[in-house]
Amino acid sequence: MTGTTTEQVLCPPTAPTGARHPLRGREDELARARRALEFGVDGGCALVTVEGPPGSGRTRFLDECAAVAQRLGFVTGHQFEHPGPARPPGADTAGRPRLVVLDDAHVLGEEPGEALLARRHAQYGGGALVRLVARRRGTVPGTPDALGAWPPGHTERISLDALRAPASLQVAADLLGAPPSAALARVLRRAGGHPKLLVELVEGMREEQLLRVGAHEAHLVEERIPRRLRTLLQSILLEYPDECRQLLRVAAVLGRESTVDDLLPILQVPPSVLLLVLDRAISTGMLAVGSTQVRFPNELLWRLIVDSVPVPLRQALRRQAADCRQVPRPAARPAPPAGPPDLNGQENRIVQLVAEGLTNKQMARRLGISPHTVNYHLKKLFQKAGVNSRIALLRETGWNDPSDESPEPGSRVRPRPGAFEVGGQT
């Protein structure tokens, strides 16, 4: 939130202009905020902290909470029912609970936020107070913790996560004026319930005439990512530190799923540094880390990040990743024998790679051919040697396998299957 002053951040909700669509999929979160507001109606002090990644709808949620507070009789600093400038607190506000809203608290230092809140609270004197604070997930608590100058009797910490599929489709129907068809719904689900991404996807598809809205249903005309989404992604990425942006783009190019072992040699950072950068990337909601893999939960965001990397750089990164995955040949491996006279050079090379314990995929990468071609050559070799297993092939071609491990492929070299596959891109 560049260039925002503290006076802009700590402010009453603005009056709504024109018709506003319902807030979909946040019923449970609103119910928790309402409990805190009702605590204030009964004379207590409460603190509601709202967290979410960029685009999760924090400001929209604050506005909805402020509207609920007004209906409960709170003084919010701006009365929607009275147009014009806000009226200063006076006799008509005496004894009423107050609502103080602090949006984007992550852009404030602790002292400015506390000073602003103190000034705003002082307008109304003592009494019941509910503080509604929103900040980006993963940021330093700072200001919200500074609000402890008035210890709350009730606290709620609300996390705005991705919308569920039914709520996402309701949002789309609100924007389009008609429910989406099955084909359009399939495309909209790729937004993964990300509110901002979903809205921009619908608006972008409408701008570029990629959909048609009928009397009873909205239909998909063409399946294509609108330019509007690419612009949105660039603005989101520019908010992140350089090292976080680099991690997201490298990981996206390697695939929707990759591993830490894939990332470390390319990023050229020690694990301790990558740990901190991963924490930041996870807080954005773009990455998730499992027991062995780093994954992009949102398919559409992943595809957008991949597209943001120029094609030559994508190719260079994938070549670098492939080189890093190459397993060095064991030092004690004997020189390959000539093999039977009827084996050609390519077949001798494949036998040598079988002796190294490589899988079909690994041999394909080493030879620059497809796994299907490797499988074809192996079948021909089995026929020539009159065998039906790799260990028998090695024996018949003069190789002596000193290992006591399983003769199955990959027994000595275990690749990471699927780590380099990007939805049909290799």
RODO-2510 file (C-alpha; in nm, 4 decimals, decimal comma):
residues 426
     n   res          X          Y          Z
     1     m     0,0000     0,0000     0,0000
     2     t     0,2514     0,2549    -0,1164
     3     g     0,2016     0,6203    -0,0390
     4     t    -0,0814     0,5701     0,2132
     5     t    -0,0722     0,8070     0,5079
     6     t    -0,1680     0,7074     0,8576
     7     e    -0,4664     0,9406     0,8457
     8     q    -0,5949     0,7480     0,5439
     9     v    -0,5461     0,4130     0,7098
    10     l    -0,7193     0,4905     1,0393
    11     c    -1,0551     0,6169     0,9291
    12     p    -1,4268     0,5505     0,9541
    13     p    -1,5876     0,3421     0,6820
    14     t    -1,7033     0,5361     0,3827
    15     a    -2,0661     0,5533     0,2900
    16     p    -2,1600     0,3073     0,0195
    17     t    -2,2346     0,4490    -0,3222
    18     g    -2,4953     0,2780    -0,5365
    19     a    -2,6013    -0,0847    -0,5103
    20     r    -2,3501    -0,3249    -0,3596
    21     h    -2,3439    -0,6980    -0,4090
    22     p    -2,3854    -0,9198    -0,1017
    23     l    -2,0726    -1,0381     0,0752
    24     r    -2,0602    -1,4045    -0,0171
    25     g    -1,8950    -1,6896     0,1698
    26     r    -1,8071    -1,4939     0,4854
    27     e    -2,1084    -1,5834     0,6993
    28     d    -1,9071    -1,7577     0,9726
    29     e    -1,6512    -1,4746     0,9873
    30     l    -1,9262    -1,2105     1,0095
    31     a    -2,0942    -1,4065     1,2879
    32     r    -1,7697    -1,3956     1,4901
    33     a    -1,7323    -1,0216     1,4321
    34     r    -2,0939    -0,9703     1,5356
    35     r    -2,0286    -1,1510     1,8652
    36     a    -1,7535    -0,9002     1,9422
    37     l    -1,9826    -0,6106     1,8485
    38     e    -2,2593    -0,7429     2,0713
    39     f    -2,0063    -0,7599     2,3529
    40     g    -1,9528    -0,3871     2,2958
    41     v    -2,3271    -0,3221     2,2980
    42     d    -2,3333    -0,4776     2,6459
    43     g    -2,0705    -0,2273     2,7590
    44     g    -1,7480    -0,4204     2,7089
    45     c    -1,4326    -0,3599     2,5064
    46     a    -1,3395    -0,5972     2,2231
    47     l    -1,0642    -0,6393     1,9664
    48     v    -1,1271    -0,8017     1,6282
    49     t    -0,8177    -0,8757     1,4169
    50     v    -0,8805    -0,9595     1,0512
    51     e    -0,5969    -1,1195     0,8531
    52     g    -0,5684    -1,2304     0,4939
    53     p    -0,3368    -1,2301     0,1924
    54     p    -0,3576    -0,9548    -0,0715
    55     g    -0,6882    -0,9685    -0,2559
    56     s    -0,8729    -1,1597     0,0168
    57     g    -1,1271    -0,8783     0,0644
    58     r    -1,0166    -0,7348     0,3987
    59     t    -1,1465    -0,3825     0,3294
    60     r    -1,4783    -0,5131     0,1974
    61     f    -1,5142    -0,7229     0,5123
    62     l    -1,4431    -0,4196     0,7340
    63     d    -1,7140    -0,2222     0,5555
    64     e    -1,9640    -0,5004     0,6147
    65     c    -1,8704    -0,5170     0,9843
    66     a    -1,9106    -0,1385     1,0127
    67     a    -2,2589    -0,1623     0,8587
    68     v    -2,3501    -0,4285     1,1171
    69     a    -2,2110    -0,2053     1,3928
    70     q    -2,4278     0,0863     1,2795
    71     r    -2,7366    -0,1296     1,2893
    72     l    -2,6435    -0,2250     1,6461
    73     g    -2,6211     0,1442     1,7456
    74     f    -2,2460     0,2010     1,7398
    75     v    -2,0845     0,5391     1,6889
    76     t    -1,8599     0,4835     1,3866
    77     g    -1,7522     0,8440     1,3132
    78     h    -1,9591     0,8540     0,9949
    79     q    -2,3337     0,8049     0,9846
    80     f    -2,4559     0,6499     0,6602
    81     e    -2,8075     0,7787     0,7247
    82     h    -2,6904     1,1442     0,7298
    83     p    -2,5364     1,2561     0,3976
    84     g    -2,2639     1,5177     0,4002
    85     p    -1,9685     1,5681     0,6372
    86     a    -1,9430     1,3514     0,9451
    87     r    -2,1047     1,5043     1,2512
    88     p    -1,8802     1,5512     1,5539
    89     p    -1,9636     1,3406     1,8568
    90     g    -2,2108     1,5130     2,0851
    91     a    -2,4988     1,4494     2,3154
    92     d    -2,6619     1,2026     2,0748
    93     t    -2,3587     0,9734     2,1062
    94     a    -2,3423     0,9683     2,4841
    95     g    -2,3443     0,6190     2,6262
    96     r    -2,3265     0,4509     2,2858
    97     p    -2,0486     0,2017     2,2080
    98     r    -1,7782     0,3133     1,9644
    99     l    -1,6224     0,1333     1,6726
   100     v    -1,2679     0,2220     1,5655
   101     v    -1,1522     0,0772     1,2321
   102     l    -0,7851     0,0391     1,1445
   103     d    -0,7323    -0,0922     0,7897
   104     d    -0,3969    -0,2074     0,6475
   105     a    -0,2332    -0,1952     0,9898
   106     h     0,0790    -0,3604     0,8447
   107     v     0,1838    -0,0288     0,6830
   108     l     0,1988     0,1546     1,0163
   109     g     0,4734     0,1642     1,2715
   110     e     0,3729     0,0888     1,6259
   111     e     0,3895     0,4452     1,7603
   112     p     0,1919     0,6206     1,4814
   113     g    -0,0849     0,3612     1,4974
   114     e    -0,1123     0,3879     1,8742
   115     a    -0,1128     0,7681     1,8601
   116     l    -0,3869     0,7771     1,5986
   117     l    -0,6001     0,5330     1,7906
   118     a    -0,5498     0,7271     2,1123
   119     r    -0,6564     1,0500     1,9388
   120     r    -0,9635     0,8893     1,7872
   121     h    -1,0607     0,7199     2,1139
   122     a    -1,0202     1,0482     2,3052
   123     q    -1,3012     1,2103     2,1037
   124     y    -1,5566     0,9966     2,2819
   125     g    -1,4114     0,9644     2,6311
   126     g    -1,4404     0,6366     2,8203
   127     g    -1,6911     0,3599     2,7733
   128     a    -1,7456     0,0607     2,5495
   129     l    -1,5095     0,0330     2,2534
   130     v    -1,4670    -0,2230     1,9763
   131     r    -1,1490    -0,2074     1,7679
   132     l    -1,1617    -0,3616     1,4229
   133     v    -0,8093    -0,4090     1,2847
   134     a    -0,7138    -0,5554     0,9449
   135     r    -0,3650    -0,6456     0,8315
   136     r    -0,1955    -0,8594     0,5702
   137     r    -0,1274    -1,2151     0,6792
   138     g     0,2316    -1,2835     0,7779
   139     t     0,3200    -0,9234     0,8632
   140     v     0,4697    -0,8094     1,1928
   141     p     0,1901    -0,7661     1,4515
   142     g     0,3212    -0,4227     1,5620
   143     t     0,0252    -0,1918     1,5570
   144     p    -0,2545    -0,4327     1,6529
   145     d    -0,0595    -0,5364     1,9595
   146     a    -0,0062    -0,1696     2,0425
   147     l    -0,3835    -0,1401     2,0682
   148     g    -0,3552    -0,3160     2,4004
   149     a    -0,3624     0,0269     2,5677
   150     w    -0,7277    -0,0566     2,6293
   151     p    -0,7313    -0,4259     2,7235
   152     p    -1,0250    -0,5984     2,5507
   153     g    -1,2616    -0,8262     2,7336
   154     h    -1,3367    -1,0138     2,4118
   155     t    -1,1043    -1,0931     2,1216
   156     e    -1,1597    -1,2478     1,7793
   157     r    -0,8896    -1,3328     1,5283
   158     i    -1,0482    -1,3834     1,1885
   159     s    -0,8651    -1,5297     0,8891
   160     l    -1,0066    -1,4598     0,5436
   161     d    -0,9230    -1,7745     0,3507
   162     a    -1,0209    -1,8758    -0,0014
   163     l    -1,3919    -1,8869    -0,0801
   164     r    -1,5561    -2,2222    -0,1229
   165     a    -1,6715    -2,3163    -0,4730
   166     p    -2,0459    -2,2433    -0,4179
   167     a    -1,9667    -1,8957    -0,2818
   168     s    -1,7309    -1,8271    -0,5739
   169     l    -2,0029    -1,9112    -0,8232
   170     q    -2,2465    -1,6889    -0,6331
   171     v    -2,0005    -1,3998    -0,6620
   172     a    -1,9744    -1,4610    -1,0365
   173     a    -2,3526    -1,4750    -1,0694
   174     d    -2,3829    -1,1427    -0,8820
   175     l    -2,1341    -0,9786    -1,1192
   176     l    -2,2852    -1,1249    -1,4364
   177     g    -2,6514    -1,1075    -1,3448
   178     a    -2,6939    -1,4781    -1,4279
   179     p    -2,5502    -1,8046    -1,2973
   180     p    -2,2509    -1,9434    -1,4929
   181     s    -2,2909    -2,2468    -1,7168
   182     a    -2,1062    -2,5682    -1,6342
   183     a    -1,8243    -2,4863    -1,8780
   184     l    -1,7855    -2,1333    -1,7436
   185     a    -1,8008    -2,2567    -1,3828
   186     r    -1,5110    -2,4934    -1,4581
   187     v    -1,2983    -2,1975    -1,5709
   188     l    -1,4013    -1,9824    -1,2746
   189     r    -1,3015    -2,2539    -1,0282
   190     r    -0,9420    -2,2142    -1,1427
   191     a    -0,9344    -1,8877    -0,9470
   192     g    -0,9248    -2,1115    -0,6406
   193     g    -1,1709    -1,8991    -0,4437
   194     h    -0,9343    -1,5979    -0,4429
   195     p    -1,1845    -1,3070    -0,4241
   196     k    -0,9842    -1,0427    -0,6112
   197     l    -0,8634    -1,2876    -0,8749
   198     l    -1,2185    -1,4146    -0,9272
   199     v    -1,3630    -1,0649    -0,9721
   200     e    -1,0858    -0,9626    -1,2126
   201     l    -1,1284    -1,2865    -1,4081
   202     v    -1,5005    -1,2261    -1,4557
   203     e    -1,4525    -0,8586    -1,5454
   204     g    -1,1645    -0,9384    -1,7803
   205     m    -1,3614    -1,2096    -1,9600
   206     r    -1,6523    -0,9710    -2,0013
   207     e    -1,4263    -0,6933    -2,1343
   208     e    -1,2690    -0,9228    -2,3930
   209     q    -1,6050    -1,0816    -2,4817
   210     l    -1,4953    -1,4268    -2,3742
   211     l    -1,8404    -1,4984    -2,2341
   212     r    -2,2027    -1,4322    -2,3279
   213     v    -2,4716    -1,3560    -2,0725
   214     g    -2,8118    -1,4944    -2,1609
   215     a    -3,1465    -1,4485    -1,9959
   216     h    -3,0980    -1,7419    -1,7593
   217     e    -2,7295    -1,8364    -1,7796
   218     a    -2,3843    -1,6996    -1,8627
   219     h    -2,1955    -1,9055    -2,1233
   220     l    -1,8276    -1,9455    -2,2081
   221     v    -1,7380    -1,8253    -2,5598
   222     e    -1,3596    -1,8660    -2,5553
   223     e    -1,1237    -2,0070    -2,2930
   224     r    -0,8348    -1,7660    -2,2557
   225     i    -0,6638    -1,5778    -1,9699
   226     p    -0,7644    -1,2083    -1,9918
   227     r    -0,4916    -0,9438    -2,0079
   228     r    -0,6444    -0,7835    -1,7017
   229     l    -0,5259    -1,0737    -1,4864
   230     r    -0,1666    -1,0386    -1,6028
   231     t    -0,1730    -0,6730    -1,5020
   232     l    -0,3167    -0,7677    -1,1629
   233     l    -0,0451    -1,0267    -1,1036
   234     q     0,2322    -0,7800    -1,1880
   235     s     0,0947    -0,5326    -0,9335
   236     i     0,0726    -0,8081    -0,6696
   237     l     0,4259    -0,9365    -0,7306
   238     l     0,5731    -0,5858    -0,7124
   239     e     0,4505    -0,5619    -0,3526
   240     y     0,6737    -0,8515    -0,2482
   241     p     1,0466    -0,8334    -0,1682
   242     d     1,2831    -0,9287    -0,4509
   243     e     1,3845    -1,2620    -0,2961
   244     c     1,0195    -1,3647    -0,2465
   245     r     0,9305    -1,2677    -0,6029
   246     q     1,2297    -1,4637    -0,7340
   247     l     1,1301    -1,7739    -0,5376
   248     l     0,7724    -1,7635    -0,6666
   249     r     0,8773    -1,7278    -1,0305
   250     v     1,1487    -1,9948    -1,0190
   251     a     0,9218    -2,2410    -0,8377
   252     a     0,6396    -2,1743    -1,0856
   253     v     0,8624    -2,2447    -1,3860
   254     l     0,9762    -2,5759    -1,2335
   255     g     0,6156    -2,6887    -1,2020
   256     r     0,3025    -2,6518    -0,9948
   257     e     0,4818    -2,8839    -0,7534
   258     s     0,8562    -2,8926    -0,6890
   259     t     1,0894    -2,9777    -0,4024
   260     v     1,3335    -2,7867    -0,1868
   261     d     1,6117    -2,9913    -0,3486
   262     d     1,5008    -2,8510    -0,6847
   263     l     1,5046    -2,4917    -0,5612
   264     l     1,8240    -2,4713    -0,3548
   265     p     2,0814    -2,5155    -0,6351
   266     i     1,9007    -2,2725    -0,8657
   267     l     1,8435    -2,0003    -0,6067
   268     q     2,1965    -2,0604    -0,4722
   269     v     2,1028    -1,9876    -0,1121
   270     p     2,1607    -2,1935     0,2040
   271     p     1,8589    -2,3759     0,3509
   272     s     1,8372    -2,1303     0,6426
   273     v     1,7860    -1,8394     0,4010
   274     l     1,5352    -2,0301     0,1889
   275     l     1,3379    -2,1065     0,5057
   276     l     1,2767    -1,7358     0,5705
   277     v     1,1827    -1,6655     0,2087
   278     l     0,9458    -1,9634     0,2056
   279     d     0,7748    -1,8325     0,5177
   280     r     0,7101    -1,5032     0,3411
   281     a     0,5843    -1,6725     0,0239
   282     i     0,3517    -1,8978     0,2249
   283     s     0,2052    -1,5933     0,4033
   284     t     0,1014    -1,4522     0,0644
   285     g    -0,1203    -1,7535     0,0086
   286     m     0,0528    -1,8334    -0,3208
   287     l     0,2647    -2,1236    -0,1936
   288     a     0,1995    -2,4162     0,0355
   289     v     0,4623    -2,6527     0,1738
   290     g     0,3931    -3,0192     0,2399
   291     s     0,6140    -3,2920     0,3811
   292     t     0,8274    -3,3137     0,0666
   293     q     0,6931    -3,0648    -0,1871
   294     v     0,6403    -2,6952    -0,2473
   295     r     0,3064    -2,6455    -0,4210
   296     f     0,0956    -2,3686    -0,5753
   297     p    -0,2587    -2,4267    -0,4384
   298     n    -0,4137    -2,1865    -0,6904
   299     e    -0,3854    -2,3156    -1,0469
   300     l    -0,4659    -1,9833    -1,2138
   301     l    -0,2109    -1,7881    -1,0094
   302     w     0,0505    -2,0523    -1,0906
   303     r    -0,0162    -2,0242    -1,4636
   304     l    -0,0037    -1,6442    -1,4454
   305     i     0,3321    -1,6510    -1,2665
   306     v     0,4732    -1,8920    -1,5260
   307     d     0,3528    -1,6591    -1,8035
   308     s     0,5229    -1,3644    -1,6325
   309     v     0,8646    -1,5232    -1,6973
   310     p     0,9980    -1,4676    -2,0539
   311     v     1,0086    -1,7873    -2,2587
   312     p     1,3907    -1,7926    -2,3022
   313     l     1,4352    -1,7646    -1,9258
   314     r     1,1844    -2,0425    -1,8662
   315     q     1,3815    -2,2690    -2,0948
   316     a     1,7121    -2,1728    -1,9310
   317     l     1,5721    -2,2391    -1,5812
   318     r     1,4441    -2,5799    -1,6849
   319     r     1,7780    -2,6725    -1,8390
   320     q     1,9513    -2,5604    -1,5202
   321     a     1,7132    -2,7705    -1,3117
   322     a     1,7759    -3,0738    -1,5324
   323     d     2,1527    -3,0305    -1,4996
   324     c     2,1239    -3,0050    -1,1213
   325     r     1,9288    -3,3305    -1,1100
   326     q     2,1951    -3,5278    -1,2956
   327     v     2,3387    -3,7882    -1,0597
   328     p     2,7188    -3,8182    -1,0805
   329     r     2,8499    -4,1525    -1,2012
   330     p     2,9976    -4,3705    -0,9223
   331     a     3,3774    -4,3448    -0,9213
   332     a     3,4325    -4,7204    -0,8941
   333     r     3,2140    -4,8105    -1,1899
   334     p     3,4034    -5,0318    -1,4410
   335     a     3,4403    -4,9290    -1,8030
   336     p     3,1516    -5,0505    -2,0182
   337     p     3,2215    -5,3696    -2,2145
   338     a     3,1856    -5,3795    -2,5896
   339     g     2,8732    -5,5954    -2,5607
   340     p     2,7460    -5,8435    -2,8159
   341     p     2,8526    -5,7698    -3,1742
   342     d     2,4964    -5,7057    -3,2838
   343     l     2,4455    -5,4099    -3,0442
   344     n     2,4844    -5,0673    -3,1975
   345     g     2,6243    -4,7591    -3,0236
   346     q     2,2891    -4,6343    -2,8950
   347     e     2,2036    -4,9744    -2,7517
   348     n     2,5437    -5,0034    -2,5829
   349     r     2,4834    -4,6614    -2,4264
   350     i     2,1438    -4,7708    -2,2954
   351     v     2,2933    -5,0868    -2,1428
   352     q     2,5541    -4,8679    -1,9704
   353     l     2,2793    -4,6448    -1,8249
   354     v     2,0839    -4,9515    -1,7105
   355     a     2,3985    -5,0579    -1,5232
   356     e     2,4027    -4,7184    -1,3524
   357     g     2,0521    -4,7883    -1,2205
   358     l     1,8739    -4,5097    -1,4091
   359     t     1,5008    -4,5142    -1,4796
   360     n     1,3525    -4,4660    -1,8260
   361     k     1,2906    -4,0964    -1,7579
   362     q     1,6456    -4,0411    -1,6355
   363     m     1,7892    -4,2217    -1,9368
   364     a     1,5692    -4,0143    -2,1667
   365     r     1,7026    -3,6928    -2,0133
   366     r     2,0616    -3,8146    -2,0400
   367     l     2,0221    -3,9185    -2,4058
   368     g     1,7970    -3,6346    -2,5152
   369     i     1,5181    -3,8653    -2,6309
   370     s     1,1691    -3,9449    -2,5029
   371     p     1,0940    -4,2098    -2,2361
   372     h     0,8834    -4,3930    -2,4976
   373     t     1,1903    -4,4238    -2,7235
   374     v     1,3955    -4,5573    -2,4313
   375     n     1,1252    -4,8149    -2,3602
   376     y     1,1284    -4,9194    -2,7265
   377     h     1,5065    -4,9702    -2,7234
   378     l     1,4871    -5,1728    -2,4021
   379     k     1,2279    -5,4062    -2,5499
   380     k     1,4495    -5,4602    -2,8551
   381     l     1,7480    -5,5291    -2,6272
   382     f     1,5494    -5,7822    -2,4240
   383     q     1,4568    -5,9609    -2,7483
   384     k     1,8168    -5,9631    -2,8757
   385     a     1,9569    -6,0931    -2,5471
   386     g     1,6671    -6,3356    -2,4891
   387     v     1,5939    -6,1977    -2,1401
   388     n     1,2995    -6,0391    -1,9636
   389     s     1,4641    -5,8331    -1,6880
   390     r     1,7273    -5,5629    -1,6561
   391     i     1,9548    -5,7651    -1,4286
   392     a     1,9495    -6,0509    -1,6806
   393     l     2,0281    -5,8046    -1,9585
   394     l     2,3359    -5,6853    -1,7684
   395     r     2,4501    -6,0424    -1,7141
   396     e     2,4040    -6,1422    -2,0782
   397     t     2,5869    -5,8322    -2,2074
   398     g     2,8893    -5,8907    -1,9850
   399     w     2,8153    -5,6483    -1,7049
   400     n     2,8808    -5,7596    -1,3485
   401     d     2,6599    -5,5731    -1,1023
   402     p     2,8540    -5,5566    -0,7714
   403     s     2,5533    -5,4182    -0,5870
   404     d     2,3381    -5,6367    -0,3618
   405     e     2,0470    -5,3980    -0,4015
   406     s     1,7246    -5,4708    -0,5848
   407     p     1,7761    -5,5057    -0,9617
   408     e     1,4627    -5,3041    -1,0304
   409     p     1,5218    -4,9737    -1,2158
   410     g     1,5947    -4,6833    -0,9899
   411     s     1,7332    -4,8985    -0,7098
   412     r     2,0497    -4,6911    -0,6864
   413     v     1,9204    -4,3612    -0,8223
   414     r     1,5820    -4,2365    -0,7100
   415     p     1,4573    -3,9400    -0,9167
   416     r     1,1748    -3,7110    -0,8118
   417     p     0,8901    -3,8094    -1,0441
   418     g     0,6744    -3,5299    -1,1768
   419     a     0,8825    -3,2485    -1,0332
   420     f     0,9632    -3,1077    -1,3747
   421     e     0,6272    -3,1494    -1,5426
   422     v     0,4218    -2,8328    -1,5931
   423     g     0,0798    -2,9204    -1,7209
   424     g     0,2087    -3,0613    -2,0464
   425     q     0,5235    -2,8446    -2,0545
   426     t     0,8589    -3,0146    -2,0050
***
